[in-house]
Amino acid sequence: GALAARRRASGDARFDGPRAVDATRVGAIAAHLGADASGQPRDPATLVAVDAQGTVRGAATFTVHTLEPPFVPMRRALLGRFAIDPACAAGPVVTPLLALASRMALAQTAPAPHMELTDLSAPGTELYDAALAAGAAPWSRVVLRRA
C-alpha cells in the first residue's frame, strides 16, 4: 500500500483506478479496424527488396488512395521515399519494388490502375534511370528558377 501511494504521488498511472471509456475513441478504433477487415493496407506500407542472402538492399513507401475533385475521380497508387543501399546498383532493387507495388495496387478491393512514383532523384541519376528502365514514364517536370 505504501509503495502504491508513493508511486501514485509521483504520477505513476499504473496504480490509478479505472478510467471512464471515451466512446468517441472507441468508435474511431472500431471504424479503423472495421475498414481494415478486407486485409488491404490502409496506412502507408513499407516495401523492401532483399538480396539472395536476405539482406535488405532497398525500401519504398506504398499507399493507395482515391483522388477527389478537382482531380479526375479515380484510385491511384503512390510509391515513394525510395531508400537504396549505396553498395548496390539501383536497377536490381527498384525493379522488384515496382513489381510488388504494381501487384499490390491491382489486388486492392478497388484496384488502382495507375501508380505515381514520388521522391525520385533528379533526371540522369541512377535511381531515376532505374525507374525509367523498369517501365516508368516521366509525365511532368518541376522547374526551379533562381529568384
C-alpha positions in Angstrom: 0.0 0.0 0.0 2.8 2.4 0.9 4.6 1.7 -2.3 1.4 2.3 -4.4 0.7 5.5 -2.6 4.3 6.8 -3.2 4.1 5.9 -6.9 0.7 7.4 -7.3 2.0 10.6 -5.7 4.9 10.7 -8.2 2.4 10.4 -11.1 2.7 6.7 -11.9 -0.6 5.8 -13.6 -0.3 2.1 -13.1 -1.9 2.4 -9.7 -4.7 4.7 -10.7 -8.3 3.5 -10.6 -10.2 2.5 -13.7 -10.9 5.4 -16.1 -14.1 6.2 -18.0 -14.2 4.8 -21.5 -14.2 7.5 -24.2 -17.0 6.5 -26.6 -15.6 8.6 -29.4 -12.2 7.0 -29.2 -13.7 3.5 -29.1 -15.8 4.4 -32.2 -12.7 5.6 -34.1 -10.8 2.5 -33.2 -13.7 0.3 -34.3 -14.1 2.2 -37.6 -10.4 1.8 -38.3 -10.4 -1.9 -37.5 -13.6 -2.4 -39.5 -12.2 -0.7 -42.5 -9.1 -3.0 -42.4 -11.2 -6.2 -42.5 -10.5 -6.5 -46.2 -6.9 -7.2 -45.5 -5.8 -4.3 -47.6 -3.2 -1.9 -46.1 -4.9 1.4 -45.2 -1.9 3.2 -44.0 1.3 3.5 -46.0 3.2 0.2 -46.1 7.0 -0.1 -46.4 8.1 -2.4 -49.1 11.6 -3.9 -49.0 13.8 -5.6 -51.6 16.4 -8.1 -50.3 19.3 -9.8 -51.9 19.9 -13.6 -52.1 21.2 -13.6 -48.6 18.1 -11.8 -47.2 19.9 -8.5 -46.6 17.7 -5.5 -47.2 19.0 -3.5 -50.1 16.2 -1.1 -50.7 12.8 0.1 -49.4 10.0 2.4 -50.6 6.7 3.5 -49.1 3.5 2.3 -50.8 -0.1 3.6 -50.4 -3.3 3.7 -52.4 -6.0 6.4 -52.2 -8.9 7.9 -54.1 -8.5 11.2 -55.9 -11.3 13.6 -55.4 -12.4 16.7 -57.3 -10.9 18.9 -58.8 -8.9 15.9 -59.9 -10.4 13.1 -62.1 -12.0 10.7 -59.5 -10.0 7.5 -59.6 -7.9 5.2 -57.5 -4.1 5.9 -57.6 -1.2 4.1 -56.0 1.8 6.0 -54.8 5.3 4.6 -54.4 7.9 6.9 -53.0 10.6 7.7 -50.3 13.0 5.3 -52.0 16.0 4.3 -50.0 18.5 2.3 -51.9 21.7 0.7 -50.4 24.6 2.7 -52.0 26.6 -0.5 -52.1 24.4 -1.9 -54.9 23.1 -0.8 -58.2 19.6 0.7 -58.2 18.2 -1.3 -61.1 18.1 -4.7 -59.4 16.5 -3.1 -56.3 13.9 -0.8 -58.0 12.5 -3.4 -60.4 11.2 -5.8 -57.7 9.9 -2.8 -55.6 7.9 -1.6 -58.6 6.7 -5.1 -59.4 5.5 -5.7 -55.9 3.8 -2.3 -55.7 2.1 -2.9 -59.0 0.7 -6.3 -57.9 -0.5 -4.7 -54.6 -2.2 -1.8 -56.4 -4.1 -4.1 -58.7 -5.0 -6.5 -55.8 -6.9 -3.8 -53.9 -10.6 -4.2 -53.3 -11.0 -1.2 -55.6 -7.9 -1.6 -57.9 -5.6 1.3 -58.6 -4.7 1.1 -62.3 -2.2 4.0 -62.1 0.9 4.4 -59.9 2.9 7.5 -59.3 6.5 7.4 -58.3 7.4 10.2 -55.9 10.6 11.4 -54.3 12.9 10.2 -57.1 16.3 11.7 -57.5 16.9 14.1 -60.4 16.9 13.0 -64.0 20.1 11.4 -65.1 20.8 9.9 -61.7 20.9 6.1 -61.1 17.6 5.9 -59.2 15.8 7.9 -61.8 17.2 5.9 -64.7 16.4 2.6 -62.9 12.7 3.7 -62.6 12.6 4.5 -66.3 14.3 1.2 -67.2 11.6 -0.6 -65.1 8.9 1.0 -67.2 8.1 4.3 -65.5 7.2 7.2 -67.8 8.0 10.8 -66.9 4.9 12.9 -67.1 5.8 16.2 -65.6 8.7 18.5 -64.7 9.4 20.7 -61.8 11.3 23.7 -62.8 13.3 25.7 -60.3 14.4 29.2 -61.0 16.6 31.5 -59.0 14.8 34.5 -57.6 
